[in-house]
Amino acid sequence: MTRFYRPIRIALLGCAALAAPLLAQTATAPADDEIIVTAERRAASVQDVPISITALSGSTLEAAGIRGTEQLSDLTPGLLVQRSVVGKISIRGIGNENYTIAGDPGVAVHSDGVYVARAAAGLFDLFDINRVEVLRGPQGTLYGRNATGGVINVIPNAPDADRFSAHLTGEYGNYNAVRVDGHINAPLGGGWALRVAALGSWRDGFTTNTNANARSRGFGDLDSKDVWAVRGQLGYDDGGPFTARLSVEHLEDRSNLPAYKYLNRPGALPNADFGGGATAFAPGNLRTVNQGFEPAIPGFTRGVGSKRSDFFLTRQTGVALHLGYDAGGVDVASITGYRKTRFNWFNDGDGADTFYVNYIQQDRNEQWSQELQLSSKGDGPLQWLLGGFYFRETGDSFIALPFTFGAGLPFYIAIDGTAKTSALAGYGEVRWQATDRLKLTIGGRYSHENRKSTYRYEINFGAPFVRTPSLDRDFNAFTPRFVIAYEASDSTNLYASVTRGFKSGGFNLLAVQPAFEPEKVWAYEAGVKLQTADRKFTLNANGFYYDYTNQQVGQIVNLQSVLTNAASSRIWGAEAEFTARPTEGLQVGGTLAYLDTKYRKFCTGDPTQPTAPVSPGCDAANPIDLKGNRLPRAPQWVLTAFVDYTAELGDAGKVNLRGDLRHQSDMFFTQFNRPLIAQGGTVTANASLTWTSANDRFSLGGFVQNLTNETYFTEVLESGAFNPQLVGQAYVAPPRTYGVRASVKF
């Protein structure tokens, strides 16, 4: 681990060294309670945007202990972010079930304005962030492809040509956790500025692996942390009509990924050390496993290597070029993006010290995107926006599932393939100020995509079976948006909208099957945004109804992870967010999300019920109708609350105390709604105490996450290795963590 400290340590010490001579010349600007967002591709107050949106400023993220996208669920109603084979992000029950490079997530993640195509790249650490915007509901018009659930926009702090600034923050906690991040912003003159930020984060694992062979290769601690990242930005803004900003970022995540625990013992292997009872593990044994991570694929010529990075690695490189030009009555904007992702993942899927079954995935992807926008200026009664978007992605993937059952047999499934995507879209939106208080918006986007995939699928259970599918499909969609916004008073805004979302069809490399069809959703929503003139009380609430068709759903069929389209679903619910400042220094708030999801009709097969009778309206191939079942990863209730109190101490500075509480009701992880593949209701709490100097330059504090040490699962996979017996593999959420934090600003 030491070798990863060096580049970050040098960068951060460099920031501090450059900042020191200018210490006396700088001061921290006061915080502004109003958050300006760009959710509608133009700057506006979050209270004026007729969208269900949660906007989290960098200071809010810091105060709440949000260190990565995985924790955004703590402060955002309707959002669920989970770590699995890849990052699984869902909003209002809409997410993704396809792990492979030929499919897409249902929630679009944008980093610095650039769409992040791969679900494997959707989980990353946050540092030097201006704000995070979470848009709930389909965003097909302005954001396009794969935004049926919504959008997460991560916006970093931009270079500032007017003043020098720098900061350095260090943390130390239990499990030998070390986190260091910092930035330096240097004006270069003539409107130019350079901003460099860096992060290093390391931690021992939450789970002990007792396998001697694995421990000798560095896999004694699982669920560990080993991440470093850096971002450099060069910006130009001299107050004239032309602006430019080039951003380059790189992240290396070599953490030992989660250890999955088996929730029951397969009867076919009574002597295997699965570490638990017949139905579930005792809580005291949840953080101990005996897993060998055997890379051999007996009978197969291709290997996966033996280095640590051959097992667990996420590497991301991103480039974004933002250009803007004020052409008088029209603003012109261009965003050019490039991202490269490498993803290696390994799961000792049997959970035993004897080699029974593994899951191996190694992906490589590159993407290029170009977006152009023309938008009107001024406050006239008619405002408009026109845009065009081009996207291209190429990737290759190797996936292997060796099934040796402890005998070194050449039993395996191996997939080796490529995928290519080309997408082109045009969109526009017009907003008409009908009266002083009434605004009408109409917009639409037409998307065309071509997807190609060629792969070699080999299954060997004593004799090889090989197929080489070559797939090529076009997908088209028109996604309109209609919005009515009414300013009922100076403090109250009402809105109603009808929008359509589109998630591209694609291919599933984990099985031999034709293309699956696109998902489409019509969303109907109405909401209210209320904020008093002094901003001491804010309440945003909404209700929504979704007509959801062709939902892409995964299941295990004959050891293949098949992805099919459910006939239809319906989703409805309500959300609310509020904050209040009853007295000086005290802020309280919370969120509430209610979600009701059901399949209208979904005929499918169940590998655990091979002799199930045929339900009315279904057939022998898909005999079971899941009508009435809840959607996966869609808890019915999620409630959060926080208290934030700052006591002013005069020349001695100030002290801030914050507490956060989150309750989530029970949740299923598959469409079958099995009690074993589920998680009951949970309650988690976080807290922090921070002292800040009078000049806002120094701070020192302590924090604790998962205060009550709640034990629960954030993911449960349904294994196909022992069908028809049901076997679940569960990832245990992080335990209680705590530590101290110190920061200095220049």
VEXPARO-647193 format. One record per residue (C-alpha): residue in three letters; x, y, z. Coordinates in pm, whole numbers, padded with zeros to 5 digits, always signed. Last residue first. Example, Ala and Ser with C-alpha at 12.3 -4.5 7.8 and 13.67 -1.06 7.14 Angstrom:
SER+01367-00106+00714 ALA+01230-00450+00780 
END
This chain:
PHE-00537+02908+00244 LYS-00742+02641+00412 VAL-00635+02385+00673 SER-00817+02066+00766 ALA-00814+01803+01038 ARG-01032+01491+01065 VAL-01068+01228+01335 GLY-01208+00877+01313 TYR-01501+00643+01324 THR-01639+00339+01143 ARG-01931+00121+01249 PRO-01969-00172+01011 PRO-01981-00150+00630 ALA-02274-00328+00463 VAL-02257-00706+00423 TYR-02263-00837+00067 ALA-02490-01138+00025 GLN-02475-01448-00191 GLY-02801-01641-00200 VAL-02857-02004-00292 LEU-03191-02154-00397 GLN-03175-02522-00486 PRO-03277-02585-00846 ASN-03008-02482-00909 PHE-02668-02509-00742 ALA-02446-02270-00937 GLY-02725-02032-01035 SER-02656-01786-00755 GLU-02908-01524-00649 LEU-02722-01210-00552 VAL-02794-01018-00232 GLU-02681-00657-00203 THR-02678-00391+00069 PHE-02703-00647+00349 TYR-02745-00554+00714 THR-02562-00526+01046 GLU-02621-00198+01230 ASN-02313-00081+01418 THR-02517+00171+01620 LEU-02316+00470+01491 ASN-02315+00363+01128 GLN-02059+00637+01054 VAL-01869+00822+01326 PHE-01693+01156+01307 GLY-01432+01366+01485 GLY-01315+01721+01444 LEU-01048+01978+01372 SER-01072+02290+01158 PHE-00835+02563+01052 ARG-00883+02860+00820 ASP-01236+02977+00903 ASN-01090+03302+01047 ALA-01250+03225+01385 SER-01113+02870+01387 THR-01338+02572+01317 TRP-01427+02294+01563 THR-01609+01987+01431 LEU-01831+01719+01587 SER-01978+01446+01366 ALA-02261+01193+01368 ASN-02402+00912+01156 ALA-02706+00691+01212 THR-02850+00380+01049 VAL-03194+00218+01072 THR-03277-00092+00869 GLY-03590-00273+00752 GLY-03545-00626+00626 GLN-03320-00727+00341 ALA-03411-00970+00064 ILE-03299-01277-00129 LEU-03407-01513+00152 PRO-03764-01379+00165 ARG-03803-01431-00211 ASN-03960-01142-00402 PHE-03929-01320-00742 GLN-03831-00994-00918 THR-03495-00996-00743 PHE-03325-00793-00468 PHE-03621-00744-00235 MET-03645-00456+00012 ASP-03766-00399+00367 SER-03806-00045+00496 GLN-03526+00212+00503 HIS-03458+00444+00796 ARG-03184+00707+00791 LEU-03053+00930+01072 ASP-02797+01210+01052 GLY-02635+01403+01340 ARG-02432+01722+01324 LEU-02246+01926+01584 ASN-02052+02235+01479 VAL-01821+02432+01705 LYS-01711+02790+01639 GLY-01402+03008+01659 ALA-01225+03099+01983 ASP-01244+03469+01895 GLY-01621+03450+01935 LEU-01739+03102+02032 GLU-02030+03063+01787 ALA-02225+02740+01837 THR-02325+02559+01519 TYR-02606+02303+01522 ASP-02701+02058+01247 VAL-02982+01809+01303 PHE-03065+01554+01037 ALA-03352+01333+00929 THR-03405+01059+00674 LEU-03702+00843+00582 VAL-03721+00570+00317 TRP-04041+00373+00273 GLN-04153+00118+00012 PRO-03804-00008-00066 ALA-03748-00052-00442 ARG-03432-00251-00505 PRO-03615-00514-00709 LEU-03970-00439-00831 ARG-04260-00559-00617 ASN-04469-00858-00716 GLY-04833-00799-00815 LYS-04815-00995-01139 LEU-04522-01237-01125 ASP-04686-01481-01366 ILE-04508-01817-01369 PRO-04508-02050-01670 ASN-04247-01898-01899 ALA-04152-02182-02136 ALA-04478-02367-02061 ASP-04693-02065-02143 CYS-04849-01768-01963 GLY-05202-01621-01979 PRO-05328-01821-01681 SER-05031-01955-01480 VAL-04858-02272-01599 PRO-04779-02512-01315 ALA-04428-02504-01164 THR-04219-02815-01233 PRO-03876-02645-01252 GLN-03948-02428-00946 THR-03606-02307-00826 PRO-03511-02212-01183 ASP-03816-01981-01204 GLY-03956-01913-01549 THR-04121-01594-01660 CYS-04455-01431-01734 PHE-04462-01069-01618 LYS-04791-00886-01590 ARG-04873-00563-01407 TYR-04552-00580-01209 LYS-04580-00367-00900 THR-04408-00068-00741 ASP-04528+00156-00455 LEU-04271+00409-00334 TYR-04290+00650-00041 ALA-03997+00886+00011 LEU-03947+01119+00307 THR-03666+01365+00359 GLY-03525+01553+00652 GLY-03429+01881+00805 VAL-03299+02069+01104 GLN-03074+02375+01116 LEU-02960+02553+01429 GLY-02704+02835+01428 GLU-02951+03114+01495 THR-03291+02970+01572 PRO-03570+02786+01390 ARG-03365+02720+01075 ALA-03577+02471+00880 THR-03513+02223+00602 PHE-03762+02008+00415 GLU-03767+01736+00152 ALA-04074+01542+00039 GLU-04141+01248-00188 ALA-04448+01068-00321 GLY-04518+00743-00499 TRP-04631+00557-00804 ILE-04484+00282-01017 ARG-04654+00059-01269 SER-04496-00230-01447 SER-04514-00387-01792 ALA-04436-00697-01996 ALA-04099-00772-01840 ASN-03817-00771-02093 THR-03555-01044-02067 LEU-03196-01083-01950 VAL-03059-01436-01908 SER-02780-01519-01663 GLN-02707-01867-01790 LEU-02668-02159-01550 ASN-02972-02330-01703 VAL-03180-02012-01664 ILE-03079-01749-01403 GLN-03276-01423-01413 GLY-03234-01064-01526 VAL-03498-00798-01593 GLN-03510-00523-01856 GLN-03844-00340-01817 ASN-04038-00348-02141 THR-04294-00093-02022 TYR-04321+00150-01731 ASP-04627+00370-01684 TYR-04506+00588-01399 TYR-04702+00797-01146 PHE-04563+01083-00939 GLY-04619+01297-00630 ASN-04402+01587-00523 ALA-04277+01785-00228 ASN-04026+02064-00165 LEU-04033+02247+00167 THR-03792+02521+00270 PHE-03790+02725+00590 LYS-03544+02987+00708 ARG-03486+03117+00357 ASP-03568+03475+00468 ALA-03830+03502+00194 THR-03984+03169+00287 GLN-03932+02874+00056 LEU-04194+02650-00102 LYS-04158+02415-00396 VAL-04468+02219-00497 GLY-04500+01913-00716 ALA-04684+01725-00986 GLU-04558+01429-01184 TYR-04661+01203-01471 ALA-04392+00973-01610 TRP-04414+00771-01931 VAL-04152+00499-01939 LYS-03970+00309-02208 GLU-03721+00026-02182 PRO-03550-00078-02501 GLU-03571-00437-02631 PHE-03340-00727-02551 ALA-03117-00851-02830 PRO-03118-01222-02909 GLN-02993-01486-02665 VAL-02681-01690-02596 ALA-02609-01593-02238 LEU-02378-01379-02022 LEU-02303-01142-02311 ASN-02644-00979-02285 PHE-02718-00747-02574 GLY-02877-00407-02608 GLY-03190-00199-02586 SER-03153+00164-02501 LYS-03322+00324-02204 PHE-03583+00580-02300 GLY-03776+00821-02078 ARG-04093+01016-02147 THR-04209+01322-01962 VAL-04538+01472-01843 SER-04502+01759-01597 ALA-04681+01956-01329 TYR-04542+02252-01135 LEU-04616+02476-00840 ASN-04391+02748-00700 THR-04442+02913-00362 SER-04248+03196-00194 ASP-04332+03495-00415 SER-04678+03349-00464 ALA-04853+03088-00679 GLU-04570+03090-00931 TYR-04700+02839-01184 ALA-04497+02591-01388 ILE-04652+02373-01658 VAL-04416+02120-01814 PHE-04427+01895-02122 ARG-04133+01673-02223 PRO-04092+01456-02531 THR-03878+01144-02582 PHE-03865+01011-02938 ALA-03685+00678-02969 ASN-03478+00475-03209 PHE-03281+00152-03165 ASP-03072-00016-03432 ARG-02944-00371-03395 ASP-02640-00581-03484 LEU-02551-00913-03320 SER-02281-01165-03404 PRO-02324-01476-03190 THR-02034-01722-03174 ARG-02163-02041-03010 VAL-01954-02319-02859 PHE-02052-02632-02665 PRO-01752-02825-02537 ALA-01796-03172-02388 GLY-01762-03266-02021 PHE-01960-02967-01898 ASN-01794-02715-02126 ILE-01977-02391-02215 GLU-01828-02157-02470 TYR-01972-01823-02580 ARG-01759-01634-02832 TYR-01867-01276-02878 THR-01962-01022-03139 SER-02159-00713-03045 LYS-02303-00425-03240 ARG-02525-00139-03131 ASN-02667+00140-03345 GLU-02850+00421-03176 HIS-03088+00694-03290 SER-03236+00945-03050 TYR-03499+01212-03113 ARG-03545+01463-02833 GLY-03841+01675-02738 GLY-03943+01990-02561 ILE-04243+02187-02440 THR-04242+02433-02154 LEU-04525+02656-02030 LYS-04466+02928-01772 LEU-04731+03104-01562 ARG-04664+03379-01308 ASP-04625+03700-01508 THR-04829+03541-01785 ALA-04760+03304-02076 GLN-04382+03301-02023 TRP-04308+03050-02297 ARG-04031+02792-02270 VAL-03908+02609-02580 GLU-03696+02295-02580 GLY-03483+02118-02836 TYR-03310+01791-02901 GLY-03101+01611-03158 ALA-02947+01269-03103 LEU-02679+01041-03243 ALA-02554+00720-03086 SER-02287+00472-03189 THR-02223+00166-02974 LYS-01965-00109-03014 ALA-01926-00433-02818 THR-01657-00699-02808 GLY-01646-01054-02683 ASP-01492-01340-02490 ILE-01730-01552-02283 ALA-01628-01860-02086 ILE-01850-02111-01903 TYR-01666-02387-01722 PHE-01631-02755-01639 PRO-01284-02889-01723 LEU-01263-03087-01398 GLY-01017-03002-01122 ALA-01222-03210-00878 GLY-01334-02949-00624 PHE-01663-02879-00795 THR-01479-02760-01109 PHE-01731-02495-01218 PRO-01526-02214-01380 LEU-01732-01903-01462 ALA-01544-01681-01704 ILE-01603-01334-01849 PHE-01370-01151-02088 SER-01485-00814-02220 ASP-01404-00576-02500 GLY-01513-00220-02551 THR-01601+00053-02797 GLU-01814+00359-02737 ARG-01934+00642-02960 PHE-02159+00933-02869 TYR-02291+01231-03062 PHE-02527+01494-02919 GLY-02704+01794-03072 GLY-02875+02078-02895 LEU-03132+02354-02924 LEU-03256+02572-02637 TRP-03536+02826-02623 GLN-03672+03118-02427 LEU-03984+03316-02513 PRO-04124+03583-02280 GLY-03791+03767-02271 ASP-03554+03739-01977 GLY-03222+03741-02160 LYS-03035+03485-02361 SER-03141+03208-02597 SER-02961+02877-02615 LEU-02747+02695-02869 GLN-02592+02369-02756 LEU-02331+02129-02895 GLU-02241+01792-02743 GLN-01957+01563-02842 SER-01883+01223-02692 TRP-01604+00967-02705 GLN-01595+00639-02515 GLU-01332+00376-02442 ASN-01389+00048-02261 ARG-01192-00246-02125 ASP-01362-00518-01919 GLN-01235-00815-01713 GLN-01491-01035-01533 ILE-01428-01352-01334 TYR-01685-01552-01135 ASN-01561-01854-00945 VAL-01700-02203-00873 TYR-01604-02510-00671 PHE-01241-02463-00561 THR-01222-02584-00201 ASP-01186-02312+00065 ALA-01555-02230+00036 GLY-01759-01921-00056 ASP-01860-02083-00385 GLY-01853-01759-00583 ASP-01492-01666-00529 ASN-01571-01338-00699 PHE-01326-01155-00924 TRP-01361-00812-01085 ASN-01134-00626-01325 PHE-01249-00296-01479 ARG-01059-00067-01713 THR-01226+00256-01815 LYS-01137+00524-02069 ARG-01332+00846-02097 TYR-01340+01121-02358 GLY-01562+01427-02367 THR-01616+01736-02579 ILE-01868+01982-02438 SER-01964+02280-02655 ALA-02171+02584-02568 VAL-02307+02874-02775 ASP-02512+03143-02605 VAL-02741+03349-02828 GLY-02856+03711-02817 GLY-02505+03848-02854 ALA-02283+03561-02959 ASP-02165+03474-02606 TYR-01925+03185-02657 GLY-01856+02881-02442 LEU-01611+02592-02462 HIS-01587+02300-02218 LEU-01324+02032-02286 ALA-01358+01717-02076 VAL-01103+01438-02034 GLY-01153+01128-01820 THR-00933+00842-01710 GLN-01077+00561-01501 ARG-00912+00254-01352 THR-01111+00001-01152 LEU-00907-00296-01036 PHE-00958-00621-00848 PHE-00831-00960-00967 ASP-00567-00888-01231 SER-00461-00587-01020 ARG-00350-00825-00745 LYS-00121-01003-00986 SER-00186-01367-01081 GLY-00303-01352-01438 VAL-00648-01416-01585 GLY-00572-01727-01787 ARG-00683-01838-02132 THR-00633-02201-02236 PHE-00939-02356-02076 GLY-00951-02714-01947 PRO-00918-02609-01584 ILE-00984-02236-01540 ALA-00727-02134-01282 PRO-00765-01799-01105 GLU-00845-01946-00761 PHE-00970-01669-00534 GLY-00918-01890-00225 GLN-01207-01793-00004 ASN-01247-01876+00364 VAL-01474-01605+00501 THR-01511-01402+00820 ARG-01716-01086+00851 LEU-02061-01242+00877 ASN-01963-01491+01145 GLY-02084-01302+01448 PRO-02419-01235+01285 ALA-02498-01611+01260 PHE-02528-01711+00900 ALA-02853-01819+00740 THR-03061-02114+00630 ALA-02881-02441+00692 GLY-02620-02297+00921 GLY-02306-02108+00839 GLY-01939-02114+00743 PHE-01974-02252+00392 ASP-01708-02513+00461 ALA-01814-02782+00220 ASN-01908-03121+00364 PRO-02278-03112+00276 LEU-02221-03020-00089 ALA-02544-03111-00269 GLY-02743-02966+00019 PRO-02623-02618-00069 ARG-02563-02428+00257 ASN-02759-02109+00302 LEU-02696-01734+00302 TYR-02359-01755+00131 LYS-02139-01456+00211 TYR-01997-01227-00056 ALA-01667-01052+00014 PRO-01659-00701-00125 LEU-01370-00575-00339 ASN-01004-00567-00245 SER-00937-00206-00332 ARG-00718-00125-00629 ASP-00908+00190-00733 GLU-00707+00418-00961 LEU-00865+00747-01067 HIS-00757+00997-01335 GLU-00889+01340-01424 VAL-00825+01590-01703 SER-01032+01909-01730 LEU-01002+02178-01997 ARG-01201+02497-01952 ALA-01281+02768-02203 THR-01468+03097-02209 PHE-01529+03344-02493 PRO-01754+03650-02475 GLY-01522+03857-02258 GLY-01491+03859-01880 ASP-01137+03723-01894 ASP-01243+03360-01853 TYR-00991+03083-01926 GLY-00963+02759-01731 LEU-00704+02485-01692 GLN-00817+02193-01478 GLY-00625+01907-01319 ARG-00784+01617-01136 VAL-00608+01349-00931 ALA-00717+01019-00783 TRP-00595+00755-00540 VAL-00777+00456-00402 ASP-00693+00153-00188 LYS-00983+00057+00038 SER-01056-00285+00185 ASP-01373-00493+00157 LEU-01154-00805+00189 ASP-00851-00845+00412 GLY-00635-01156+00370 PHE-00626-01113-00006 GLY-00262-01007-00044 ARG-00122-01315-00218 SER-00014-01498+00099 ARG-00361-01433+00241 ALA-00521-01612-00053 ASN-00316-01927+00003 ALA-00380-01921+00377 ASN-00759-01888+00346 THR-00876-01708+00661 ASN-01024-01409+00479 THR-01112-01138+00729 THR-01383-00889+00629 PHE-01390-00514+00697 GLY-01067-00463+00506 ASP-00787-00223+00595 ARG-00820+00134+00469 TRP-00662+00367+00216 SER-00777+00692+00055 GLY-00569+00936-00151 LEU-00715+01241-00322 ALA-00589+01518-00546 ALA-00697+01857-00678 VAL-00528+02087-00927 ARG-00673+02420-01042 LEU-00504+02646-01297 ALA-00631+02990-01393 TRP-00627+03211-01704 GLY-00815+03542-01729 GLY-00506+03738-01834 GLY-00313+03628-01528 LEU-00216+03282-01403 PRO-00458+03257-01109 ALA-00365+02956-00892 ASN-00614+02714-00734 ILE-00464+02440-00515 HIS-00653+02138-00394 GLY-00652+01883-00116 ASP-00735+01531-00011 VAL-00599+01283+00239 ARG-00779+00975+00372 VAL-00630+00718+00605 ALA-00827+00428+00755 ASN-00631+00199+00984 TYR-00944-00014+01036 ASN-01042+00268+01272 GLY-00993+00624+01161 TYR-00752+00886+01032 GLU-00845+01185+00821 GLY-00647+01460+00647 THR-00760+01775+00470 LEU-00550+02026+00272 HIS-00686+02344+00120 ALA-00586+02597-00141 SER-00700+02930-00280 PHE-00567+03209-00499 ARG-00809+03466-00632 ASP-00965+03611-00946 ALA-00896+03349-01216 ASP-01100+03079-01036 PRO-01065+02726-01172 ALA-01386+02518-01144 ASN-01505+02326-00839 PRO-01625+01986-00950 ILE-01978+01907-01077 VAL-02120+01557-01029 ASN-02454+01527-01209 ILE-02667+01224-01119 VAL-02954+01169-01362 GLY-03292+00999-01353 GLY-03463+00662-01367 THR-03520+00653-01742 ALA-03191+00836-01804 ASN-03035+00576-02032 ARG-03004+00794-02340 GLY-03120+01151-02350 TYR-03006+01419-02109 LEU-03225+01716-02206 THR-03526+01531-02345 GLY-03500+01186-02183 GLN-03473+01304-01824 PRO-03700+01042-01665 GLY-03759+01094-01291 ARG-03535+01217-01015 LEU-03255+01465-01087 VAL-02967+01432-00841 GLU-02735+01734-00853 VAL-02397+01713-00683 ARG-02214+02032-00593 ASN-01885+02221-00604 ILE-01674+01912-00543 ASP-01306+01914-00446 PHE-01322+01539-00380 LEU-01581+01266-00435 ASP-01485+00899-00451 PHE-01620+00678-00727 LEU-01908+00442-00805 GLY-02052+00485-01154 ALA-01747+00348-01337 ALA-01859-00016-01339 ALA-02199+00102-01464 ARG-02023+00209-01781 ALA-02148+00504-01987 VAL-02026+00803-01787 TYR-02186+01104-01962 VAL-01963+01411-01957 GLY-02077+01734-01789 ASP-01811+01728-01515 SER-01898+01365-01436 HIS-02243+01267-01559 VAL-02414+00954-01425 ALA-02724+00836-01610 VAL-02962+00615-01413 GLY-03099+00317-01607 PRO-02758+00153-01652 ASP-02648+00021-01992 GLY-02597-00303-02180 ALA-02333-00444-02417 ILE-02042-00397-02170 THR-02186-00652-01928 TYR-02335-00628-01580 ASN-02698-00595-01693 GLU-02956-00558-01413 ASN-02998-00181-01410 GLY-03199+00087-01230 ILE-03557+00205-01195 GLY-03716+00158-00850 ARG-03770+00528-00777 ILE-03407+00598-00860 SER-03165+00308-00895 ILE-02786+00286-00898 LYS-02605-00045-00906 GLY-02227-00010-00922 VAL-02074-00318-01078 VAL-02036-00668-00936 SER-02222-00509-00644 ARG-02194-00180-00456 GLN-02526-00008-00399 VAL-02673+00336-00465 LEU-03044+00389-00390 LEU-03210+00722-00464 GLY-03580+00793-00394 PRO-03508+01062-00138 THR-03150+01194-00139 LEU-02940+01253+00172 ASP-02814+00907+00273 SER-02851+00771-00081 LEU-02552+00987-00181 GLN-02328+00745+00011 GLU-02221+00531-00288 THR-02131+00846-00481 GLY-01835+00897-00250 ARG-01712+01074+00064 ILE-02040+01193+00215 GLY-01953+01277+00575 ALA-02263+01490+00630 ALA-02064+01811+00684 GLU-01846+01745+00379 LEU-02139+01675+00148 THR-02316+01986+00273 SER-02005+02199+00214 GLY-01972+02067-00141 SER-02331+02158-00212 LEU-02602+01896-00244 ALA-02883+01964-00491 THR-03181+01730-00473 ILE-03407+01760-00774 SER-03769+01684-00855 ILE-03802+01913-01154 PRO-03973+02248-01213 VAL-03651+02448-01144 ASP-03721+02768-00950 GLN-03627+02639-00604 VAL-03292+02501-00729 SER-03206+02851-00844 ALA-03125+02870-01213 ALA-02826+02832-01449 ARG-02903+02679-01787 ARG-02890+02317-01905 GLU-03216+02236-01724 ALA-03031+02077-01428 THR-02779+02362-01423 VAL-02805+02439-01053 ILE-02764+02748-00836 ILE-02782+02674-00464 GLU-02897+02954-00236 ASP-02752+02936+00115 ASP-02444+03137+00018 ALA-02128+03065+00215 PRO-01900+03352+00310 ALA-01576+03386+00110 THR-01263+03255+00276 ALA-00968+03490+00297 THR-00638+03518+00119 GLN-00333+03746+00130 ALA-00181+03628+00459 LEU-00139+03273+00341 LEU+00026+03367+00014 PRO+00369+03227+00096 ALA+00210+02907+00235 ALA+00003+02812-00068 LEU+00283+02677-00284 ALA+00408+02454-00004 ALA+00060+02333+00085 CYS-00024+02235-00270 GLY+00312+02064-00309 LEU+00248+01865+00007 LEU-00073+01748-00156 ALA+00090+01644-00481 ILE+00384+01468-00313 ARG+00155+01280-00074 ILE-00071+01176-00359 PRO+00213+01038-00570 ARG+00376+00861-00268 TYR+00083+00703-00091 PHE+00025+00440-00358 ARG+00366+00279-00306 THR+00289+00236+00063 MET+00000+00000+00000 
END
